[in-house]
Amino acid sequence: MIDYRNPYTPGAGAMPKYLAGRDDILEAASLQLKALAANYQSRSLVLYGLRGVGKTVLLNSIESVAEGEGILVRHIEVEEKKGLIAPLASACCSLSASLNRIELVKSKLEQIKNLFASLTLSVDAGDGSLSLGFNEEVLGASLASSHNLSGDFTDILVVLGKYAQAAGSSIFIGIDELQYASKEELEALACALHRATQLGLPVMFGCAGLPKLLKMLGEAKTYSERQFSFVKVDSLPRDKAVEAIVRPAQKLDVRYSDEAVDVIIDYTEGYPYFIQELCSTIWTSSDSKFISLETVLGCTSIADMRLDEGFFSVRYDRCTPRQKEFLIAMVRCGELPCTLANVAHYMGRDVSSIGPLRAQLISKGMIYSAARGEVDFTVPQFDRYLRRTERID
């Protein structure tokens, strides 16, 4: 090990010591948040891209900026098959509790109280002040069984928005993995945000998800494209990838040779997660403060093994045998994205018969529709992984 202080952080959403190549996104978000904090309208944000490009890290960074502006922030993650409603209900309850602690609002609660059974109004026995809150259990159950989810969530968000406005505050809710929300939930989110915007309420969402999220939001509500700023998060350009590799090590007096950096960039293709994984492997496998080409070449196979056993396999192992057959056929096509006709050819089946498998894999977040009739992996270098592990020529 070069040093017990490892400046590289390969982990889901783990904040790197140096966040390279995202200044433009953070600066734009910072201006939007300043406007929100000043009670001006700010368009909500959608960060979209493949796995491992750093969407969660960016979302966390934006939330930190929001907190620095005095905005009330909550972060939730949508889990596959569990949906958006339960974590969103929890966030609403938590936000109402935070707003209750703001003295300015206590004299203004009467006008926005008790829209649902899930809203509770209490009186402090000491000073007679009012406080508004949500019963999390009742709220979650009410929304989950709602026959008008869009209307119910709209009313709840409007209550929170007016509550925040009365308190001289504002709200930012970060939602990660939003592609796992149902169409009904996305419609409810879009409707609620639309109404909050119409009323000029200080509410903003920051969302992150896979590329299919753009199509999902558009299908949920056609006006979604005007509600959100859509920002593609991609692999780092070469100069920024160099910074992500070199600058964290420089603080600990560790240097890379130019040839070593070139190999790391070729291996990682500029994807932030892969940079963190390979550089962390190099850090723990070497004992020299000068990282040479030979050192890097000796670590790539170790990084492959670590990625295969974690990043890749945790996704592949969730697939059924038939779904794996579809993924392997994609690799056999030779080029990505590949057409469904080619996938069907390598599976020895008709195009129409593989449609359900395609839909299942898109739902699982394994692949996405790159263009009409074409699919690609949501995980960078997944084709390399399958070639290694499935012995595909």
N, C-alpha and C positions, 0 to 999 in steps of 0.2 A: 504494500500500500504506500502511495506517495505521501499521504498525510491523513491523519484521522479526520480532518475536516474535508469531507467530500463535497465539492461545490456543484455537483451534478445530481439531479433529483428525478430519476425515472419512476414515475408513479402517476396514477390517474388523478389529474388535476393538481399535482404537486407544483408549487410555485418555484421556478428556477431562480438561482441567485442573480442571473442577468436575463431579463426578458428582451430578446432581440427581435427587431423587425416588426414590431407592432405599435410603434409610436404614433403613426397616423390614425389608427383605430382608436387608441386611447385618448389622443388629443381631441378628436371629433366627439367622442363620448363625453369627455370632460366638459366641453362647451355646452352640450345638451344638458348635462347635469347641473351646471351653473345656472342655466335658464330655469330648470325645474325648481331649484332651490329658491329662486327669486320669484316663484309663482307664475312663470311663463310656460306656455305649452312646449313640450318636447316630444318629438316622435319616438315611439318605442323602437327597440333595437332587436334584430335577429342576427346572430352569428351562426353561419352554417359552413360545414366543411366535413372532410373525411375524419376518421378516427386518428388521433395522434398529432393533430395540427395545433392543439393548444386552445381549443374553444373554451374549455372550463377554466383554464388559467386566465384567459382574457376576461371572462365573465366575473371571476373572483376579483380581478384587478379593477374592473369597472365598479364593482360593488364597494371596494375600498375607497375609490374616488368619491362615490356617492356619500359614504359615511363621513368623509372629510368635509363635505359640503353641508353637513348637518341634516342630511336626508335620512328618513327612517328606512332601513334596508332589511329585507328578508330574502333568504336563498332557499329554494326548494329544488328537488330533483325528482323527475317523473320516472318511476320504475316500470319496466315492461310488465304488462298485464295487470298493473295496479292502478294506473291512470293518474290524472291530474287533480281530481277533486279533493281527495283526502289531504295531500300536502298543501294545497291551496287554502283549504278551510283552516288548517293549522296556522298558516301564515297570516290569514285574516285575524284570527283570534289573538295571535301574538302582537300584531300591529295595533289592534284596538287597546290591548293592555299598555303598550308603550304610549299611545296617545292619551290614555287616562292619566298618565303621570305628568302631562304638560298642563300646568296651572291655568294657562290662558283659556283653554277650551272648556273648563268646568262650568262656566256660566252660560255656555251656548249649546249645551247638549239637548235641551228640551225640544228644539226644532227638528232634530234628526233622529229621535229615539224610536225604538221599538217597531221596526218595519216587519220583523218576522218573529216567530216564537224563538228563533235562535239568538235574537238580540235581547240582552238583559240590561235593565237600568237599575242602578243601586244608589242609595243615599248614604253618605257618610254621617254617622251618628254624631261625630264630633263637630264638624263645621257645616253640616247640611248640604255639602256640595254633591253634585251628581256625577256618576261615571257610567259610561256605556261600554258594554262588552259583548262578546260572542261566546255562547256555549259551544265549545269545540265539538263535543260529541253530537249534540243536537244538530249543529250546523253541517257537519260532515254527513250525517245520516240523511238530513233534509235534502241536501244537494244531490247525494247519490241516488235518492229515490224520486227526484224531482221530475215532473212531467213537463216542466218548462225551465230547463236548466239555464238557458240564455237569459230569460227574464229574471230568474232568482239571483243569478250571479251578478247581473247588471245592477240590481237593487243593492246588493251587498257592497259592490265596489263603489257605487255612488255614495252610500252611507260613509264608507271609509274615507273617500275623497273629500266629502264635505266636512267630515270630522277633522281631517288633517288641515284643510283650508281654514277652518275656524280656529285651529290651534297655531296657525302661522307656520305649518310644517308641510312636508311633502313625502311621497312614498315611492320607493323603487323596489320592485319585486323581481329577483333573478330566477329564471326557470331553466334548469339544465335538462338535457335529454328530452326536449319537448316533442320529438318525433314519436314518442311512446303514448302521447295523448290521443284520445279517440276523436273522430270528426266532430261529434257532438260537443266534446269538451273544448275543442279549438273554436268552434262556432260560438260557444258561450264566452270564451275569452275575447274573441274579436268583437262581439256585440257589446260586452261590458266596457271594453276599452273605447269603442266608438262613442258610447254614451258619455263616458267620463270626459272624452275630448270635446264633445259638443258642449258640455257644461263648464269647460275650462278648469277642470279639477286637476290638482297637482299629483298626478299618478303616472308612472312610467314603468313599463316592463322591459327587462333585458332577457332575451331568450337565446338558447344555444341548442343546436341539433344537427342532424345529418342532412345531406343535400335534399332529401325527399321532403323536408319540412316546407320548402318553398311551395311545392305543388299542393301539399296538404293544407296550408293556410289559404291558398288561392281557391281551393275547392270548398273549404269551410265557409268563407265569405269572400266574394269577389273584390270587396273594397279593402281587403287585408294589405294589398300592395301599396295602398296609400296610408295605411296606419303605421307601417314599420319601415325602418331603414334596414335594408338587407345587406349584410356585409359578408363577403366570402373570405374565409380564413383558409389559407393555402400553405403549402410548403414555403420555406424561407428562400429568397433569392440568395445567390452565392455570397455576396458581401455580408448579408445579415447572418447567414449560416456560419461564416467565418467568425463573426463576433460571438455567436452563441457557443462556439467551441473554445475560442481563445480567451475571451475576456474573464470568464469565471476563474480560470486557472492563473491568470496574471496576478490576481490579488494575493495569491499564495506563492508567487515567484516560480511558477511552473510555465515552461515554454514548449511549444510544438514546432517541429520542423515544417516547412512549407509542404513537403511531400506527404507528411503525416496528415496535415489538414486536408489535402487533396483527396486522399484515400477515404477519410471520414465523410467528406461531402459526397463522394461517389457512392459510398456504402449506404448512407442515410437518405440520399436524394433531397436533403434539406428539410426533412420532416423532423419537427422539434422533439417528438418523443424518442425517435431513433437516435438523434444526436445525444440526448440525455443518457440513453441506455448504453450506447457504445462508449461514450466518454467516461461514464461511471465505471464501466468494466475496465477500461484502460487504467483509471485511477486506482482501482483496488487490486489490479494485477501487476502493476509496475512499482518500482521503488526508486525511479530516477526522476529528477525534476526537469529533465529534457526528454520529451516524448518524440521518438524517432519513427520513421516509416516502419521499421522492423517491429517495433513495439505494437503499433496499430495492427499490422498484418497478423500478429500473433494473438490478437484479441477478438478479431471478427468472428471466429468460430465459436468463441465463448459467448459473445453477444447473440449470435444466432440461436444458440441453445437456450439462453435466457428468454429471448423473445418467443421461441417455439413453445417453451414450457409455460409461459404466462400470457403474454399479450395476444398471441395467435390462438393457442389451444383452448383458452377459456371461451372463445367464441366458436371455434370449430366443433368442439365437443358438445355444444348445445344443438347441433344439427342432426337430423335423422339420416339414416343411410341414403335415402333417395335424394335428400337435400345435398348431401355431400357429393353424390354422383353429379348433380347439377353444377356444383362449384368446380369439381374436377374437370368437367366438360368445358367450362369457361376457360380454364387454363390451357386445355388442349387446343382451343381455338387459335392460340399463338399471339394474338394481339388483343389489347383491351382499350376501350370497351369492345365487346363482341356482340354480334347479332344473335337474336333468339334462334334464327334459322341455323346458325352454326352450332349453337349449344345443342339444339335438337338433333343435329346430324351426329355429333359425337356421343350423344346418348342413345342413338339408334331409335329415336321416337319422333312422332309428329309434333310440329310446333304447338298446335292447339292442346296437346296432352301435357305439355310442360308448364302451361300457364299457371296452374295452382301452385306448383313448386316455386315459380318466380314470385308469386304474390306472398307466399309464406316466408321466403328469404328476405324480401323487402320489408315485411312486417317485423322480422327479427333484427333488422338493421345490418344484415350481412352484405346485401347488394343494393344498388339503386339504379333507377332508370336514367342512364346517361343521355339518351336521346330516344326518339321513337323507335321501338324495336331493338334497342341496344341496352345492355346492362354492364355494370362494372362493380368492382368490390368497394365497399365503404372503408375497408382497412387497407392502407397503403402496403404494398409489397406482399399482399396475401398470396399472390400467384407464386412468388419465390418460396414462401412457406410450404405451399402444397407441392411444389416441385421437389423440395427437399424431403418432405415427410411421406409423400405418396409415390415417390420415385417416378415422377412424370417426365418423360423424355422431351 
